[in-house]
């Protein structure tokens, strides 16, 4: 039993976060596709092992940053993660965050830029091992974000940093737009197959 006044563990906070966000307890890992919604149509993403690895840390970044899991919150956290040290060895997170950054400029530009500026003063949780983070209490995990990120990009002026990431985001978003024509029919087929089975 937790002592009065003590912070919950990240594992307990994550469980509550997923429930409050109406997300499945396994963060959708058992599904063949994860679905995001930026515009009027859903964007299905194949639920690869790389995506599952990335989403473990991504969900914990939601806890320490306070960004929500609605459309705008996901775009804000994309900008925040890129600014707060990037996504390390999590390639799927780089792809999704770059696409989210570009989408954020169209959907909620002010909030996206503010999240980016805030991220330049904080370190996200991608450098840390997921199991170690889950065992920490929330206050300790938040304390890890209290230092500015290291690395060459973080030392650039904010405008140049944001500009370089925006340039990198253009081909990523273009590729994802083309892949939608493959992923969307595959997602529809998978849904029909699973529901009729």
C-alpha positions in Angstrom: 0.0 0.0 0.0 1.3 3.4 -0.9 2.0 5.9 1.9 -0.1 9.0 2.1 1.3 11.8 0.1 3.8 9.7 -1.9 3.7 9.8 -5.6 2.4 6.7 -7.5 4.8 4.7 -9.6 5.0 5.4 -13.3 3.5 1.9 -13.9 0.4 2.8 -11.8 0.1 6.2 -13.4 0.4 4.7 -16.9 -2.4 2.3 -16.1 -4.6 5.2 -15.0 -3.6 7.3 -17.9 -4.5 4.6 -20.4 -7.9 4.1 -18.7 -8.7 7.8 -18.6 -7.7 8.2 -22.2 -10.0 5.2 -23.1 -7.0 3.3 -24.5 -6.6 -0.4 -24.1 -4.5 -1.6 -21.1 -1.8 -2.9 -23.5 -1.7 0.5 -25.4 -3.0 -1.3 -28.4 -0.1 -3.7 -28.8 -2.4 -6.7 -29.5 -3.9 -4.9 -32.5 -2.5 -5.2 -36.0 -2.8 -1.4 -36.6 -2.7 1.7 -34.4 -4.9 4.5 -35.7 -4.2 8.2 -35.4 -6.5 11.0 -36.6 -5.2 14.2 -37.9 -7.6 15.2 -40.6 -11.1 13.8 -41.5 -9.8 10.3 -42.2 -8.1 7.9 -39.8 -4.5 7.1 -40.5 -3.7 3.4 -39.7 -0.1 2.6 -38.8 1.1 -1.0 -38.8 1.7 -2.0 -35.2 5.3 -3.2 -35.8 7.6 -4.2 -33.0 9.5 -0.9 -33.6 6.2 1.1 -33.0 5.5 -0.9 -29.9 8.9 -0.2 -28.4 8.6 3.5 -29.1 5.1 3.8 -27.7 6.2 2.5 -24.3 8.4 5.6 -23.8 6.0 7.9 -25.7 3.2 7.1 -23.3 5.5 7.8 -20.3 6.4 11.1 -22.0 2.7 11.9 -21.9 2.8 11.5 -18.1 5.8 13.7 -17.4 4.9 16.4 -20.0 1.2 16.6 -19.3 0.1 16.6 -23.0 -3.2 14.9 -23.7 -3.9 12.0 -26.1 -6.4 14.0 -28.2 -5.5 15.2 -31.6 -3.9 18.4 -30.5 -2.1 16.8 -27.6 -0.5 14.2 -29.8 0.7 17.0 -32.2 2.1 19.0 -29.2 4.0 16.0 -27.8 5.5 15.3 -31.2 7.0 18.8 -31.2 8.0 18.5 -27.5 9.7 15.1 -28.0 11.7 16.4 -31.0 12.9 19.5 -29.1 13.6 17.7 -25.8 16.4 15.5 -27.1 14.8 13.7 -30.0 13.8 10.1 -30.1 17.2 8.4 -29.7 17.3 4.9 -31.2 13.5 4.7 -31.7 13.1 5.1 -35.4 9.4 4.7 -35.4 9.1 7.6 -33.0 11.2 9.8 -35.2 8.9 9.1 -38.2 5.7 9.7 -36.3 7.0 12.8 -34.5 8.3 14.4 -37.7 4.9 13.8 -39.3 3.2 15.1 -36.2 5.3 18.3 -36.2 4.4 19.1 -39.7 0.7 18.4 -39.1 0.8 20.5 -36.0 1.7 23.6 -38.1 -1.6 23.2 -39.9 -3.9 22.0 -37.0 -2.7 24.0 -34.0 0.4 26.1 -35.0 0.6 28.2 -31.8 0.4 25.2 -29.5 2.9 23.3 -31.6 5.5 26.0 -31.5 5.0 26.6 -27.8 5.5 22.8 -27.1 8.7 22.9 -29.2 10.0 25.9 -27.3 9.2 24.2 -24.0 10.9 21.0 -25.1 14.2 22.8 -25.7 14.4 23.4 -21.9 13.6 19.8 -21.0 14.9 16.2 -21.5 12.4 13.6 -22.6 12.5 10.0 -21.4 13.8 8.3 -24.6 17.3 7.9 -23.2 16.1 5.7 -20.3 15.2 2.1 -20.0 11.4 1.5 -20.0 11.5 -1.0 -17.1 13.5 1.3 -14.9 11.1 4.2 -15.7 8.0 2.1 -14.8 9.5 1.3 -11.4 10.1 4.9 -10.6 7.7 7.2 -8.9 6.2 9.9 -11.0 8.1 12.7 -9.2 11.4 11.1 -9.8 10.6 10.6 -13.5 9.5 14.2 -13.9 12.8 15.3 -12.3 14.7 13.6 -15.1 13.1 16.1 -17.5 14.3 19.1 -15.5 17.6 19.4 -17.4 18.0 20.8 -20.9 18.7 18.1 -23.6 22.2 17.5 -24.8 23.4 17.2 -28.4 24.3 19.5 -31.3 20.7 20.3 -32.3 19.8 21.6 -28.8 22.7 24.1 -29.0 21.3 25.6 -32.2 19.1 28.7 -32.1 15.5 27.7 -31.7 14.4 29.0 -35.2 17.2 27.0 -36.9 16.5 23.9 -34.9 12.8 24.0 -35.7 13.6 24.8 -39.4 15.9 21.8 -39.8 13.3 19.5 -38.2 10.6 20.9 -40.4 12.7 20.3 -43.5 13.3 16.7 -42.4 9.5 16.3 -41.8 8.5 17.1 -45.4 9.7 13.9 -47.1 8.5 11.9 -44.1 5.0 13.3 -44.3 5.0 12.9 -48.1 6.0 9.2 -47.8 3.3 8.7 -45.1 0.7 10.3 -47.3 1.5 7.9 -50.1 1.6 4.9 -47.7 -1.9 5.8 -46.5 -3.3 4.4 -49.8 -1.7 1.0 -48.8 -2.3 1.1 -45.0 -6.0 2.3 -45.1 -7.3 -0.6 -47.3 -5.2 -3.1 -45.3 -6.7 -1.8 -42.1 -10.2 -2.0 -43.4 -9.7 -5.5 -44.6 -8.2 -6.5 -41.2 -11.1 -5.0 -39.3 -13.7 -6.8 -41.5 -11.8 -10.1 -41.1 -11.5 -9.7 -37.3 -15.1 -8.7 -36.8 -16.5 -11.5 -39.0 -14.3 -14.2 -37.4 
